[in-house]
Amino acid sequence: MLSILVGHSFFLRFDAKQFQRAKPYPPLATLQVAALLRRLGHDVALFDAMLAEDTTQFAERLAATRPQVVLLYEDNYNYLSKMCLARMREAACAMIAMARGQGARVIVAGSDASDAPEAYLDAGADVALRGEGLEALPVLLRRLSACPSLHGPALVEGLEDTVTTFEGRRVKGEAAAPVIRSPRPQADTADLDAPTAWDLVEIERYRSTWMQAHGRFSLNMAASKGCSFRCAWCAKPIWGQRYQQRSPTAVAVEMAELKARFAPDHIWFADDIFGFRADWVQRFAAEVDRRGARIPFAIQTRADLVSEAMAQALADAGCEEAWLGAESGSQQVLDAMNKGTTVPEILQARRRLQAVGIRVGFFIQLGYLGEALEDLLQTRRLVEEARPDDIGVSVSYPLPGTRFHEQVKAQLGAKTHWDDSADLAMMFRGSFSTEVYRTVRDLLHAQVDLGRLGAEARHRAARALQQRWAELVASIGRPETVNP
């Protein structure tokens, strides 16, 4: 068996916006793979980059553990990891070089490694896994355990979704024989309920960070993997189009265990879509009550899934906040995105959730192909009418493997990823400049902030906001506002 240092490269300190928000979560997928390696008999240590100062702390952990293998396994549940931010890639490559310098073999896995394995292989990684890699990983480790110097084609032979380097060229592992794969059912739970290696995490550091910034402690869970919808801009390098859902009983049991063990004040469900069907959420609510496992929680979902029954079931289960992928107030833009939702559905979902006491956040996406000034103003009207409790604003971000990326890839220059989550740089020729979209972001946030003011202050702020919008609209069409 091998000594393995498992880690990831999402450093909260490398993202000024996220560091200021101070809402760190342990890396779920990283901890799940650590638990898997333990079950296989390996000696496992963890480097958790989330609260680390920088990569020097990885070097210290490396020196202390002297592992035979370093596995950098990014947290697939973290939407920021899915964005493949440049600062985190740079950190991962530096960590790979450190590990190789100490003589460790290096395996990498994650969204960015799936999309761009060459960056990690060039940095010195022995193998990049594409997708989850949970079938190939145990085989790779068995081979390295039997022959620590094994490399090249022999290392990845018969292992699809693996990439290595040999004699200056890329070598992709191929399936050992043609495999006929039967469709996986929606509720496939065989690989979803595996233990999480919580004991490897410094939970009290997370608790302290949360308590100092917010006065309560939040932990993360996942009730499902993936998303079966087909939004044109959404990258799915890990789970593809599959949606795998755990049983409501298993999720309630885990919530009860976390409550007993760590006493969190709040749970963030990292699912792309929580619950999916009202009957699942109803059963989950009943199981939570039966086990005394109730903890207030927040979720992500879609507007078209929020029936009255779903809203009530979420409230019964303890949901206090739901984030909707609203994206735009323009139906034309929603249709271009292949979003599959309508503006009336967004407004209706907001009303239904509000009626049962659930706070609502909107994810808003600016700058999609074909978006004109009128579309931006329709998004403004959506926020004014719906009055969400919070919003998160981004600009369209072309990631490999998406239809959107195919549409704009000829326009992409040297910058293909944001440096950090506050970048908001346009990387293709949208209608307007980066600065216009950053201004719209600020104006939309100011609109939401109006709801937190008293009547007199709100009236003054609304007038000032109206003037700022008028100034922006008047500026549209000047050379500096058009995306070159």
KOLFI-451136 format. One record per residue (C-alpha): z, x, y. Coordinates in steps of 0.1 Angstrom, whole numbers, plus 5000, padded with zeros to 4 digits. Last residue first. Example, Ala and Ser with C-alpha at 12.3 -4.5 7.8 and 13.67 -1.06 7.14 Angstrom:
REM residues 2
((5071,5137,4989))
((5078,5123,4955))
***
This chain:
REM residues 484
((4707,4860,5457))
((4732,4832,5455))
((4730,4813,5487))
((4759,4812,5511))
((4750,4844,5530))
((4716,4832,5538))
((4728,4800,5555))
((4720,4769,5536))
((4755,4757,5532))
((4775,4766,5564))
((4777,4730,5576))
((4791,4719,5543))
((4817,4746,5544))
((4828,4737,5580))
((4830,4700,5571))
((4851,4708,5541))
((4875,4729,5563))
((4877,4700,5588))
((4886,4675,5561))
((4913,4699,5549))
((4928,4700,5584))
((4929,4662,5585))
((4944,4660,5551))
((4971,4686,5560))
((4982,4666,5590))
((4984,4633,5570))
((5002,4650,5542))
((5028,4665,5565))
((5035,4630,5579))
((5036,4613,5544))
((5056,4640,5526))
((5037,4666,5506))
((5032,4672,5469))
((5001,4649,5467))
((4984,4671,5493))
((4986,4700,5470))
((4958,4685,5448))
((4934,4686,5478))
((4945,4722,5486))
((4935,4732,5451))
((4901,4716,5456))
((4897,4735,5489))
((4906,4768,5474))
((4882,4764,5445))
((4855,4753,5470))
((4861,4785,5489))
((4858,4806,5458))
((4826,4788,5450))
((4812,4796,5484))
((4823,4832,5481))
((4805,4837,5447))
((4773,4827,5464))
((4755,4794,5459))
((4729,4777,5437))
((4735,4798,5405))
((4717,4830,5400))
((4737,4847,5372))
((4770,4867,5371))
((4789,4846,5397))
((4823,4862,5402))
((4854,4841,5397))
((4875,4873,5394))
((4909,4855,5390))
((4909,4858,5352))
((4905,4895,5352))
((4876,4920,5352))
((4851,4893,5346))
((4824,4899,5320))
((4786,4906,5321))
((4785,4929,5352))
((4756,4953,5348))
((4731,4925,5355))
((4725,4891,5340))
((4695,4872,5351))
((4676,4874,5318))
((4707,4861,5301))
((4707,4829,5320))
((4694,4802,5296))
((4705,4820,5265))
((4740,4823,5279))
((4741,4786,5285))
((4730,4779,5249))
((4760,4799,5238))
((4762,4829,5214))
((4770,4854,5241))
((4793,4842,5270))
((4779,4830,5303))
((4808,4820,5327))
((4804,4790,5349))
((4829,4791,5377))
((4866,4784,5373))
((4892,4760,5387))
((4924,4750,5370))
((4938,4717,5384))
((4972,4701,5387))
((4988,4666,5390))
((4954,4650,5390))
((4946,4627,5420))
((4919,4608,5402))
((4902,4596,5434))
((4904,4628,5455))
((4897,4651,5425))
((4866,4630,5416))
((4855,4629,5452))
((4856,4667,5454))
((4836,4669,5422))
((4811,4645,5438))
((4809,4669,5467))
((4801,4698,5445))
((4773,4677,5429))
((4760,4668,5463))
((4758,4705,5472))
((4737,4713,5442))
((4745,4721,5406))
((4713,4730,5387))
((4729,4755,5364))
((4766,4754,5365))
((4783,4767,5396))
((4818,4752,5394))
((4840,4743,5363))
((4871,4722,5368))
((4899,4720,5342))
((4919,4690,5351))
((4957,4686,5347))
((4975,4654,5339))
((5012,4646,5338))
((5022,4621,5311))
((5043,4591,5322))
((5028,4564,5300))
((5006,4550,5328))
((4997,4585,5340))
((4980,4591,5306))
((4960,4559,5308))
((4950,4564,5344))
((4938,4600,5339))
((4919,4590,5308))
((4902,4562,5328))
((4892,4586,5355))
((4877,4610,5331))
((4860,4582,5311))
((4844,4569,5344))
((4830,4605,5350))
((4814,4605,5316))
((4819,4627,5285))
((4795,4643,5261))
((4797,4677,5277))
((4761,4686,5270))
((4765,4709,5300))
((4734,4694,5317))
((4749,4660,5310))
((4782,4669,5328))
((4762,4683,5357))
((4742,4651,5361))
((4774,4631,5357))
((4788,4649,5387))
((4826,4649,5391))
((4827,4682,5372))
((4846,4701,5345))
((4869,4673,5333))
((4882,4694,5304))
((4915,4675,5303))
((4949,4691,5303))
((4978,4669,5291))
((5014,4672,5302))
((5047,4657,5290))
((5039,4651,5254))
((5070,4641,5235))
((5057,4624,5204))
((5060,4589,5218))
((5041,4600,5249))
((5013,4613,5228))
((5012,4581,5207))
((5010,4560,5239))
((4981,4580,5253))
((4963,4579,5219))
((4967,4541,5216))
((4954,4536,5251))
((4924,4557,5242))
((4923,4593,5253))
((4896,4609,5231))
((4868,4605,5257))
((4888,4625,5283))
((4891,4655,5260))
((4922,4673,5250))
((4945,4702,5259))
((4983,4700,5253))
((5017,4703,5268))
((5051,4698,5250))
((5086,4684,5254))
((5106,4692,5223))
((5114,4666,5196))
((5123,4680,5162))
((5150,4655,5152))
((5134,4655,5118))
((5125,4618,5116))
((5116,4617,5153))
((5091,4646,5149))
((5077,4630,5117))
((5071,4597,5135))
((5054,4614,5165))
((5032,4634,5141))
((5022,4602,5123))
((5012,4586,5156))
((4994,4617,5167))
((4973,4616,5135))
((4966,4579,5140))
((4955,4585,5176))
((4927,4609,5165))
((4919,4644,5179))
((4955,4656,5177))
((4952,4685,5201))
((4918,4697,5211))
((4913,4734,5219))
((4947,4739,5203))
((4972,4761,5221))
((5000,4736,5219))
((5025,4748,5246))
((5060,4739,5236))
((5090,4734,5260))
((5127,4740,5262))
((5127,4765,5234))
((5158,4766,5211))
((5148,4798,5192))
((5157,4792,5156))
((5165,4755,5154))
((5138,4744,5178))
((5112,4767,5162))
((5121,4753,5128))
((5118,4717,5140))
((5084,4725,5155))
((5073,4740,5123))
((5083,4709,5103))
((5065,4687,5128))
((5033,4707,5124))
((5035,4705,5086))
((5041,4668,5087))
((5012,4662,5111))
((4989,4679,5086))
((4970,4708,5100))
((4935,4703,5114))
((4904,4724,5110))
((4876,4718,5135))
((4845,4738,5126))
((4817,4745,5150))
((4822,4782,5149))
((4857,4794,5142))
((4858,4829,5157))
((4826,4834,5178))
((4828,4799,5194))
((4815,4803,5229))
((4815,4771,5251))
((4787,4769,5277))
((4765,4743,5261))
((4794,4720,5251))
((4789,4713,5214))
((4819,4694,5201))
((4835,4704,5167))
((4864,4724,5182))
((4884,4752,5166))
((4917,4756,5148))
((4945,4730,5146))
((4981,4722,5152))
((4988,4754,5171))
((5022,4765,5185))
((5034,4783,5216))
((5069,4788,5232))
((5082,4778,5266))
((5116,4788,5281))
((5130,4770,5312))
((5140,4780,5347))
((5105,4788,5358))
((5102,4825,5369))
((5135,4839,5357))
((5137,4816,5327))
((5102,4824,5316))
((5105,4862,5318))
((5140,4861,5301))
((5128,4839,5272))
((5098,4862,5266))
((5120,4893,5266))
((5144,4874,5243))
((5116,4867,5218))
((5110,4904,5212))
((5084,4896,5185))
((5084,4911,5150))
((5108,4884,5137))
((5082,4857,5146))
((5059,4868,5117))
((5041,4835,5115))
((5040,4818,5081))
((5007,4803,5067))
((5001,4766,5075))
((4964,4768,5085))
((4947,4785,5055))
((4946,4756,5031))
((4948,4729,5058))
((4912,4716,5056))
((4915,4683,5076))
((4880,4682,5089))
((4865,4690,5055))
((4847,4722,5049))
((4811,4718,5040))
((4802,4735,5007))
((4791,4771,5009))
((4765,4784,4985))
((4770,4821,4984))
((4741,4846,4978))
((4756,4878,4964))
((4777,4906,4977))
((4775,4892,5012))
((4763,4918,5036))
((4782,4943,5057))
((4765,4954,5088))
((4757,4991,5094))
((4752,5004,5129))
((4736,5038,5133))
((4748,5072,5143))
((4752,5086,5108))
((4772,5056,5097))
((4789,5031,5120))
((4807,4999,5109))
((4802,4961,5112))
((4818,4933,5091))
((4809,4897,5090))
((4797,4899,5054))
((4817,4922,5030))
((4796,4933,5000))
((4797,4969,5010))
((4819,4974,5041))
((4836,5007,5032))
((4808,5020,5010))
((4783,5016,5040))
((4802,5041,5061))
((4837,5052,5054))
((4862,5060,5026))
((4887,5087,5036))
((4918,5067,5027))
((4905,5060,4991))
((4926,5035,4971))
((4946,5022,5001))
((4914,5022,5022))
((4896,5001,4997))
((4925,4977,4994))
((4927,4974,5032))
((4890,4966,5034))
((4894,4939,5007))
((4923,4923,5025))
((4903,4923,5058))
((4871,4908,5045))
((4884,4873,5038))
((4905,4870,5069))
((4878,4882,5092))
((4885,4856,5118))
((4850,4859,5133))
((4832,4892,5132))
((4854,4922,5120))
((4847,4955,5136))
((4852,4986,5114))
((4860,5023,5118))
((4869,5020,5155))
((4861,5051,5175))
((4853,5039,5211))
((4816,5036,5201))
((4827,5012,5174))
((4846,4991,5199))
((4818,4987,5224))
((4793,4983,5195))
((4812,4952,5182))
((4800,4931,5211))
((4802,4894,5203))
((4826,4896,5174))
((4846,4924,5190))
((4848,4903,5221))
((4861,4872,5203))
((4886,4891,5181))
((4889,4918,5154))
((4893,4955,5153))
((4900,4979,5124))
((4911,5015,5130))
((4919,5043,5106))
((4948,5065,5118))
((4944,5102,5124))
((4965,5105,5156))
((4935,5109,5178))
((4920,5079,5160))
((4949,5058,5172))
((4947,5071,5208))
((4910,5065,5209))
((4914,5029,5196))
((4941,5023,5222))
((4918,5034,5250))
((4891,5011,5237))
((4915,4982,5236))
((4926,4988,5271))
((4890,4989,5284))
((4883,4956,5265))
((4914,4941,5282))
((4903,4951,5317))
((4868,4937,5310))
((4880,4902,5301))
((4866,4888,5268))
((4869,4852,5279))
((4882,4842,5244))
((4912,4865,5250))
((4919,4843,5280))
((4917,4812,5259))
((4946,4825,5238))
((4944,4809,5203))
((4923,4837,5189))
((4950,4863,5196))
((4933,4896,5193))
((4937,4917,5161))
((4938,4954,5167))
((4946,4968,5133))
((4958,5004,5132))
((4959,5020,5098))
((4978,5049,5083))
((5006,5043,5108))
((5027,5070,5125))
((5054,5044,5135))
((5071,5062,5164))
((5040,5080,5176))
((5020,5048,5176))
((5047,5029,5194))
((5048,5056,5221))
((5010,5055,5224))
((5011,5017,5227))
((5037,5021,5255))
((5013,5044,5272))
((4987,5016,5271))
((5004,4997,5300))
((5036,4980,5310))
((5040,4960,5279))
((5048,4922,5281))
((5017,4909,5264))
((5008,4942,5246))
((5028,4934,5215))
((5026,4964,5191))
((5038,4953,5157))
((5049,4971,5125))
((5038,4962,5090))
((5044,4980,5056))
((5018,4964,5033))
((5026,4942,5003))
((4999,4916,5006))
((5025,4891,5019))
((5032,4916,5047))
((4996,4917,5056))
((4995,4879,5059))
((5026,4879,5081))
((5009,4904,5104))
((4978,4882,5104))
((4999,4853,5116))
((5015,4874,5143))
((4982,4885,5157))
((4969,4849,5156))
((5000,4837,5175))
((5001,4863,5202))
((5035,4856,5219))
((5031,4835,5251))
((5035,4847,5287))
((5038,4823,5316))
((5046,4845,5346))
((5021,4829,5370))
((5021,4862,5389))
((5012,4882,5358))
((4984,4857,5351))
((4968,4861,5385))
((4973,4899,5385))
((4957,4904,5351))
((4964,4939,5338))
((5002,4932,5338))
((4997,4905,5312))
((4983,4931,5288))
((4960,4914,5262))
((4951,4943,5239))
((4964,4933,5205))
((4985,4949,5178))
((4991,4955,5141))
((5004,4989,5131))
((4998,4993,5094))
((5015,5014,5067))
((4995,5010,5036))
((5000,5000,5000))
***
